[in-house]
Amino acid sequence: MNSTKIPIDLILERMAEDAEKAQRRVSKASDVLLGELNCELGSTPYEIVYEEDRVRVKHYFRNENAENKLKTPLLVVYALINRETMLDLQPDRSVVKTFLQEGIDLYMVDWGYPKPKDRFLTIDDHVNGYMNNVVDFIRQKHNVPKINLMGICMGGTFSVMYSALHPEKIKNLITTVTPSSFDTDKGLLHIWMKDLDADRMIRTFGNIPGDLMNLGFLLLNPARLMIDKYVGFVENMDKRDFVENFVRMERWIFDSPDVPGETFRQFIEDCYKNNLLIQNKMHLGGKRVELNKLTMPLINFYGEYDHLVPPEACNQLTKAVGSKDAQDVCLETGHIGIYVSSKFQRQFAPRIAQWLKERDQTDKVEPARMQQSLPVKKEQAAQNKQKTTPMVKKKRVAKPAGAVKKPLPAAQNKQKTAPMVKKKRAAKPAVAVKKPLPAPQPIRQTTAKRGKSLLIQRISEAI
């Protein structure tokens, strides 16, 4: 029986070649790592057009020469976890740049970094407070009754809630990797969240630290997220583009703001543990979130291999809403690959732009009706939901009350006095409606009072 022999000289030759390649790679890697690297995040120019507490709104400069520019602006709401710079992570793979090139007038919410005073902010404060103020600001700035809304991950869940509560303000809704049905055991995150003691965490930390959540996300898949990717870095550290993109991703991953304590508690209890949203049992600001009131066109993107928000947590939304124009788009990628993969860049942002252009018809809404839908005080919200005609009647009935002090001259000079009264009364609604911007102040005061009352309650309980 003949035994197979491996030539020793061939083995030594291979080892010598590998050693030579490794030496060249290390030499080139040292030049790359010691040289100047462009690792900037969010390089696309923008301006800050709105600020409230820690929240800012970025407005990007679109390509005005683009064909078929969208008439309706788009607001993007990212999650409270991590940062919105994911959409503008790499210059050659930027969702933001693709939107701008397609002629989309783009706004994006920057949630900022919560401070200890933000511990008592709830989901209601974010949805009916900050988001509602931003939406009204954009509507007033562009003089449109509705805007397009895009939500990502937790921000997508907030956007679903907002669109169900304020359908008259949203023209089209886009959700990406958005959890809406939490009754699933697919994915380790959903299993962990069901047994998480949120109360104990909030008593310990106040706001939930971003570093703590990052550690939890890494432990969901430690072999790939803590070993494989660094092995891949060593094997490709002689390539400048790879190193720059790797560092950008690392900077984004570990730039994690804290999450307000009460928001975290409510999201865990109402969503992960009790799955209230998809059942139409969730309440915000004393109102029930009814998904059948979400009647605007909806496109729902999710990843087939998403380990954070599995398909089972996303694909129930289109069945639960009241929209007749709702569709799911499942991409063969993970949670982050939708935004940074070169392959899916061609399937994601351009498809959203095309989808919006197909539904960008001008809303035929009377100016008076639009103005009445703009925000005023919370006490007037219930009255503003009534039809336009009854409101006009009320104003006309109120006119004699304003002229009680001069009834006789009004009766004697009907031809002269009556027209003057009508002109004055007709001008008042326009002046009053043109001041929707002070709306954030009542909400902010309400939030502060609520936080103060909760703080007093916690102190009394501790005593």
C-alpha positions as CSV (number, residue, x, y, z in Angstrom):
1,M,0.0,0.0,0.0
2,N,1.5,3.3,-1.1
3,S,1.3,6.2,1.4
4,T,0.8,9.7,0.1
5,K,3.7,12.0,0.8
6,I,3.5,15.8,1.0
7,P,6.7,17.4,-0.3
8,I,8.4,19.3,2.4
9,D,9.7,21.9,-0.1
10,L,6.2,22.7,-1.1
11,I,5.1,23.4,2.5
12,L,8.1,25.6,3.1
13,E,7.5,27.5,-0.1
14,R,3.9,28.2,0.9
15,M,5.0,29.3,4.3
16,A,7.6,31.6,2.8
17,E,5.0,33.1,0.5
18,D,2.5,33.6,3.3
19,A,5.2,35.2,5.5
20,E,6.2,37.6,2.7
21,K,2.5,38.6,2.1
22,A,2.0,39.1,5.8
23,Q,5.1,41.3,5.9
24,R,3.9,43.4,3.0
25,R,0.4,43.7,4.5
26,V,1.8,44.8,7.9
27,S,4.1,47.3,6.2
28,K,1.3,48.8,4.2
29,A,-1.1,48.7,7.2
30,S,1.3,50.8,9.2
31,D,1.3,53.4,6.5
32,V,-2.5,53.4,6.5
33,L,-3.0,53.4,10.3
34,L,-0.3,56.1,10.9
35,G,-1.5,58.2,8.0
36,E,-4.4,60.6,7.8
37,L,-7.8,58.9,7.8
38,N,-11.1,60.5,6.8
39,C,-13.5,59.0,9.5
40,E,-16.0,61.9,9.6
41,L,-19.6,61.0,10.2
42,G,-22.6,62.9,8.7
43,S,-20.5,64.9,6.2
44,T,-23.6,66.1,4.2
45,P,-24.2,69.8,4.8
46,Y,-27.3,70.8,6.8
47,E,-28.7,73.6,8.9
48,I,-30.5,73.5,12.3
49,V,-33.9,74.9,11.8
50,Y,-35.7,74.0,15.0
51,E,-34.6,73.4,18.6
52,E,-36.5,72.4,21.7
53,D,-34.8,71.3,24.9
54,R,-32.3,68.7,23.8
55,V,-34.0,68.0,20.5
56,R,-32.8,69.6,17.2
57,V,-34.1,69.3,13.6
58,K,-31.6,69.1,10.7
59,H,-32.6,70.5,7.3
60,Y,-30.5,69.2,4.4
61,F,-29.9,71.1,1.1
62,R,-31.4,69.0,-1.7
63,N,-30.5,69.1,-5.4
64,E,-32.7,71.8,-6.8
65,N,-31.8,70.7,-10.3
66,A,-33.2,67.2,-9.8
67,E,-36.0,66.0,-12.0
68,N,-39.5,65.6,-10.4
69,K,-38.6,67.2,-7.1
70,L,-41.0,66.3,-4.4
71,K,-43.5,68.9,-3.3
72,T,-44.0,67.4,0.1
73,P,-41.1,67.5,2.6
74,L,-39.9,64.3,4.4
75,L,-39.2,64.1,8.1
76,V,-37.0,61.2,9.3
77,V,-37.3,60.1,12.9
78,Y,-34.5,57.9,14.2
79,A,-34.5,55.7,17.3
80,L,-33.5,57.1,20.7
81,I,-30.8,54.5,20.8
82,N,-27.7,55.4,18.7
83,R,-27.6,58.3,16.4
84,E,-29.2,59.4,13.1
85,T,-25.8,59.7,11.5
86,M,-26.3,56.1,10.4
87,L,-28.1,57.4,7.4
88,D,-25.1,59.5,6.4
89,L,-22.3,57.2,7.5
90,Q,-20.2,56.9,4.4
91,P,-19.9,59.4,1.6
92,D,-20.4,56.7,-1.1
93,R,-23.2,54.9,0.8
94,S,-25.4,57.7,2.2
95,V,-29.1,57.4,2.3
96,V,-29.3,61.2,3.0
97,K,-27.3,62.0,-0.2
98,T,-29.5,59.7,-2.3
99,F,-32.7,61.4,-1.0
100,L,-31.2,64.8,-1.8
101,Q,-30.2,63.8,-5.3
102,E,-33.7,62.5,-5.9
103,G,-35.1,66.0,-5.0
104,I,-36.5,65.2,-1.6
105,D,-36.7,68.1,0.9
106,L,-35.3,66.3,3.9
107,Y,-35.6,67.0,7.6
108,M,-34.2,64.8,10.3
109,V,-34.7,64.7,14.1
110,D,-31.6,64.7,16.3
111,W,-32.8,63.5,19.7
112,G,-29.6,64.8,21.4
113,Y,-28.2,63.5,24.7
114,P,-30.7,63.2,27.5
115,K,-29.7,64.7,30.9
116,P,-30.8,63.6,34.4
117,K,-33.7,66.1,34.2
118,D,-35.1,64.1,31.2
119,R,-35.6,61.0,33.3
120,F,-39.4,61.5,33.6
121,L,-40.1,62.1,29.9
122,T,-42.5,59.5,28.5
123,I,-43.3,58.2,25.1
124,D,-46.2,60.6,25.1
125,D,-43.8,63.5,25.6
126,H,-41.8,62.4,22.6
127,V,-44.7,61.5,20.3
128,N,-47.3,64.1,21.1
129,G,-44.8,66.6,22.4
130,Y,-41.5,66.9,20.4
131,M,-42.6,65.1,17.2
132,N,-45.9,66.9,17.0
133,N,-44.2,70.3,17.4
134,V,-41.6,69.4,14.7
135,V,-44.3,68.2,12.3
136,D,-46.3,71.4,12.8
137,F,-43.2,73.5,12.3
138,I,-42.5,71.9,9.0
139,R,-46.1,72.1,7.9
140,Q,-46.2,75.8,8.7
141,K,-42.8,76.5,7.1
142,H,-43.9,74.9,3.8
143,N,-47.5,75.9,4.0
144,V,-48.7,72.3,3.5
145,P,-51.4,70.4,5.4
146,K,-49.5,67.1,5.5
147,I,-45.9,65.9,5.3
148,N,-44.2,62.6,4.6
149,L,-42.9,60.7,7.7
150,M,-40.2,58.1,7.9
151,G,-39.4,56.2,11.1
152,I,-36.4,53.9,11.8
153,C,-36.4,51.1,14.5
154,M,-37.8,52.6,17.7
155,G,-38.4,55.9,15.8
156,G,-40.5,53.9,13.4
157,T,-42.6,52.7,16.3
158,F,-43.0,56.3,17.5
159,S,-44.0,57.3,13.9
160,V,-46.7,54.6,13.8
161,M,-48.1,55.9,17.0
162,Y,-48.0,59.4,15.8
163,S,-49.6,58.6,12.4
164,A,-52.4,56.8,14.1
165,L,-53.1,59.7,16.5
166,H,-52.6,62.5,13.9
167,P,-53.5,61.0,10.5
168,E,-54.6,64.4,9.2
169,K,-51.0,65.6,9.3
170,I,-49.2,62.7,7.6
171,K,-49.4,62.2,3.8
172,N,-47.2,59.0,3.4
173,L,-45.6,56.8,6.1
174,I,-42.3,54.8,5.7
175,T,-41.2,52.4,8.4
176,T,-37.9,50.6,8.4
177,V,-36.8,47.8,10.7
178,T,-39.7,48.9,12.9
179,P,-41.0,46.6,15.7
180,S,-44.8,46.7,15.9
181,S,-45.7,43.2,17.1
182,F,-43.6,42.1,20.1
183,D,-45.3,38.8,20.8
184,T,-42.5,36.7,19.3
185,D,-39.6,34.5,20.6
186,K,-37.6,35.0,17.5
187,G,-34.4,36.9,18.5
188,L,-32.7,36.8,21.8
189,L,-33.6,40.5,22.5
190,H,-37.3,39.8,22.7
191,I,-36.7,36.9,25.1
192,W,-34.6,39.0,27.3
193,M,-36.9,42.0,27.4
194,K,-39.8,39.9,28.6
195,D,-38.0,39.2,31.9
196,L,-36.2,42.5,32.3
197,D,-36.8,44.4,35.6
198,A,-37.2,47.9,34.1
199,D,-38.2,49.4,37.5
200,R,-35.0,48.2,39.1
201,M,-32.8,49.5,36.3
202,I,-34.5,53.0,36.5
203,R,-34.1,53.1,40.2
204,T,-30.4,52.3,39.8
205,F,-29.5,54.5,36.8
206,G,-32.3,57.0,36.3
207,N,-31.7,57.3,32.5
208,I,-30.6,54.0,31.0
209,P,-26.9,54.3,30.0
210,G,-26.1,53.9,26.3
211,D,-22.9,52.0,27.2
212,L,-25.0,49.4,29.1
213,M,-27.4,48.9,26.1
214,N,-24.4,48.6,23.8
215,L,-23.0,45.8,26.0
216,G,-26.4,44.0,25.8
217,F,-26.5,44.3,22.0
218,L,-22.9,42.9,21.7
219,L,-23.9,39.9,23.9
220,L,-26.7,39.1,21.5
221,N,-24.1,37.8,19.1
222,P,-20.7,37.9,20.7
223,A,-18.9,35.7,18.3
224,R,-19.7,37.8,15.3
225,L,-19.8,41.3,17.0
226,M,-16.8,40.9,19.3
227,I,-14.5,38.5,17.5
228,D,-15.2,38.0,13.8
229,K,-15.3,41.7,12.9
230,Y,-11.9,42.4,14.5
231,V,-10.4,39.4,12.7
232,G,-11.8,40.9,9.5
233,F,-10.2,44.2,10.4
234,V,-6.7,42.6,10.9
235,E,-7.1,40.9,7.5
236,N,-8.0,44.1,5.7
237,M,-6.1,46.8,7.7
238,D,-3.9,47.5,4.7
239,K,-6.8,48.8,2.8
240,R,-7.5,52.5,3.5
241,D,-11.2,52.5,2.5
242,F,-11.9,49.5,4.6
243,V,-10.2,51.0,7.6
244,E,-12.0,54.3,7.3
245,N,-15.4,52.6,7.0
246,F,-14.6,50.3,9.9
247,V,-13.7,53.3,12.2
248,R,-16.8,55.2,11.1
249,M,-18.9,52.2,12.1
250,E,-17.2,51.8,15.4
251,R,-17.6,55.5,16.2
252,W,-21.4,55.2,15.4
253,I,-21.8,52.1,17.5
254,F,-20.3,53.6,20.6
255,D,-21.9,57.0,20.2
256,S,-24.9,55.9,22.2
257,P,-27.0,58.5,24.0
258,D,-28.8,57.4,27.2
259,V,-32.5,56.7,27.0
260,P,-34.9,58.6,29.3
261,G,-36.0,56.3,32.2
262,E,-39.7,56.6,31.9
263,T,-39.7,56.2,28.1
264,F,-37.6,53.0,28.5
265,R,-40.0,51.7,31.2
266,Q,-43.1,52.3,29.1
267,F,-41.5,50.8,26.0
268,I,-40.6,47.6,27.8
269,E,-43.9,47.3,29.7
270,D,-46.4,48.4,27.1
271,C,-44.6,47.0,24.0
272,Y,-42.2,44.1,24.8
273,K,-44.1,42.6,27.7
274,N,-47.8,43.4,26.9
275,N,-47.7,43.9,23.2
276,L,-50.3,46.7,23.4
277,L,-49.6,48.5,20.2
278,I,-50.6,45.9,17.6
279,Q,-53.7,45.1,19.7
280,N,-54.9,48.8,19.7
281,K,-54.7,48.8,23.4
282,M,-51.9,51.4,23.9
283,H,-52.7,54.8,25.3
284,L,-50.8,58.0,24.9
285,G,-51.9,61.3,26.3
286,G,-55.2,59.8,27.4
287,K,-56.0,58.6,23.8
288,R,-56.0,55.1,22.5
289,V,-53.6,54.4,19.6
290,E,-55.9,52.8,17.0
291,L,-54.0,51.5,14.0
292,N,-57.1,51.3,11.9
293,K,-57.0,55.1,11.8
294,L,-53.6,54.9,10.1
295,T,-55.1,55.3,6.6
296,M,-52.3,57.0,4.6
297,P,-50.1,55.0,2.2
298,L,-47.6,52.8,4.0
299,I,-44.4,51.0,2.9
300,N,-42.8,48.8,5.5
301,F,-39.1,47.7,5.1
302,Y,-37.5,45.0,7.3
303,G,-34.5,42.7,7.1
304,E,-34.8,38.9,6.7
305,Y,-31.7,38.3,8.9
306,D,-32.3,41.1,11.5
307,H,-31.3,39.8,14.9
308,L,-32.6,42.8,16.8
309,V,-36.0,43.3,15.1
310,P,-36.8,39.9,13.4
311,P,-39.3,39.8,10.5
312,E,-42.0,38.4,12.8
313,A,-41.9,41.6,14.8
314,C,-42.3,43.8,11.6
315,N,-44.6,42.0,9.2
316,Q,-47.8,42.3,11.1
317,L,-48.1,46.1,10.8
318,T,-49.6,46.2,7.2
319,K,-52.3,43.8,8.2
320,A,-53.3,45.9,11.2
321,V,-53.6,49.4,9.7
322,G,-56.6,50.9,8.0
323,S,-54.6,51.9,4.9
324,K,-55.7,50.4,1.5
325,D,-52.2,51.2,0.1
326,A,-49.8,49.2,2.4
327,Q,-47.0,47.0,1.4
328,D,-44.1,45.0,3.0
329,V,-40.6,44.9,1.6
330,C,-38.3,42.2,3.0
331,L,-34.6,42.6,2.1
332,E,-32.1,39.8,2.5
333,T,-29.9,41.7,5.0
334,G,-29.6,42.5,8.7
335,H,-30.5,45.5,10.9
336,I,-27.8,47.8,9.7
337,G,-27.1,46.4,6.2
338,I,-30.2,48.2,4.8
339,Y,-28.4,51.5,5.3
340,V,-24.7,50.8,4.7
341,S,-24.6,47.8,2.2
342,S,-23.7,48.9,-1.3
343,K,-26.0,46.2,-2.7
344,F,-29.1,47.3,-0.8
345,Q,-28.4,51.0,-1.2
346,R,-29.7,50.5,-4.7
347,Q,-32.8,48.8,-3.4
348,F,-33.7,51.0,-0.5
349,A,-33.3,54.7,-0.8
350,P,-34.1,55.0,-4.6
351,R,-37.2,52.8,-4.1
352,I,-38.4,55.1,-1.3
353,A,-37.9,58.1,-3.5
354,Q,-39.8,56.6,-6.4
355,W,-42.6,55.4,-4.1
356,L,-43.0,59.0,-2.7
357,K,-43.0,60.5,-6.1
358,E,-45.8,58.3,-7.2
359,R,-47.9,59.6,-4.3
360,D,-46.8,63.2,-4.4
361,Q,-50.1,64.7,-5.6
362,T,-50.9,68.1,-4.2
363,D,-53.5,67.9,-1.4
364,K,-56.6,69.9,-2.3
365,V,-57.3,71.4,1.1
366,E,-58.9,74.8,1.7
367,P,-56.5,77.3,3.4
368,A,-59.0,77.9,6.3
369,R,-59.2,74.2,6.9
370,M,-55.5,73.8,7.0
371,Q,-55.0,76.7,9.3
372,Q,-57.5,75.3,11.7
373,S,-55.5,72.0,11.9
374,L,-52.4,73.8,12.9
375,P,-51.6,73.5,16.7
376,V,-53.0,75.9,19.2
377,K,-53.4,75.2,22.9
378,K,-54.2,71.7,24.1
379,E,-57.4,73.0,25.6
380,Q,-58.6,73.9,22.0
381,A,-57.6,70.5,20.5
382,A,-61.0,69.0,21.0
383,Q,-62.7,72.0,19.4
384,N,-60.4,71.9,16.4
385,K,-61.4,68.4,15.6
386,Q,-64.9,69.6,14.7
387,K,-65.8,70.4,11.1
388,T,-65.1,73.8,9.7
389,T,-68.7,74.9,9.2
390,P,-69.7,74.6,12.9
391,M,-66.6,76.7,13.8
392,V,-67.6,79.4,11.4
393,K,-71.1,79.5,12.8
394,K,-69.8,79.9,16.3
395,K,-67.6,82.8,15.3
396,R,-70.6,84.5,13.6
397,V,-72.7,84.0,16.7
398,A,-70.0,85.6,18.8
399,K,-70.1,88.8,16.7
400,P,-73.2,90.4,18.4
401,A,-71.6,89.7,21.8
402,G,-68.6,91.8,20.8
403,A,-71.0,94.7,19.8
404,V,-73.1,94.6,23.0
405,K,-71.7,98.0,24.2
406,K,-73.0,99.7,21.0
407,P,-76.3,98.1,20.1
408,L,-78.2,101.3,19.1
409,P,-75.7,102.7,16.7
410,A,-75.4,99.3,15.1
411,A,-79.1,99.2,14.6
412,Q,-79.4,102.7,13.2
413,N,-76.5,102.4,10.8
414,K,-76.8,98.9,9.6
415,Q,-75.4,99.6,6.1
416,K,-72.2,101.2,7.4
417,T,-71.5,99.4,10.7
418,A,-72.3,95.8,9.6
419,P,-69.6,95.6,6.9
420,M,-67.0,97.0,9.3
421,V,-67.7,94.4,11.9
422,K,-67.5,91.6,9.3
423,K,-64.1,92.8,8.1
424,K,-62.7,93.0,11.6
425,R,-64.0,89.6,12.6
426,A,-62.8,88.0,9.3
427,A,-59.3,89.2,9.9
428,K,-58.9,87.8,13.4
429,P,-58.8,84.1,12.6
430,A,-56.0,84.7,10.1
431,V,-53.9,86.6,12.7
432,A,-54.6,84.0,15.4
433,V,-53.8,81.0,13.2
434,K,-50.5,82.4,12.0
435,K,-49.1,81.9,15.5
436,P,-48.7,78.1,15.8
437,L,-45.1,78.2,16.8
438,P,-45.8,79.1,20.5
439,A,-47.5,75.6,20.7
440,P,-44.2,73.9,21.9
441,Q,-44.3,76.1,25.1
442,P,-47.5,74.6,26.6
443,I,-46.3,71.1,25.9
444,R,-42.9,71.8,27.4
445,Q,-44.5,73.3,30.5
446,T,-46.8,70.2,30.7
447,T,-43.7,68.0,30.4
448,A,-41.9,69.9,33.1
449,K,-44.9,69.9,35.4
450,R,-45.3,66.1,34.9
451,G,-41.7,65.5,35.6
452,K,-41.8,67.6,38.7
453,S,-44.9,65.8,40.0
454,L,-43.3,62.4,39.3
455,L,-40.2,63.6,41.1
456,I,-42.2,64.7,44.1
457,Q,-44.1,61.4,44.1
458,R,-40.8,59.4,44.0
459,I,-39.4,61.5,46.9
460,S,-42.5,60.9,48.9
461,E,-42.4,57.2,48.3
462,A,-38.7,57.1,49.4
463,I,-39.6,59.0,52.6
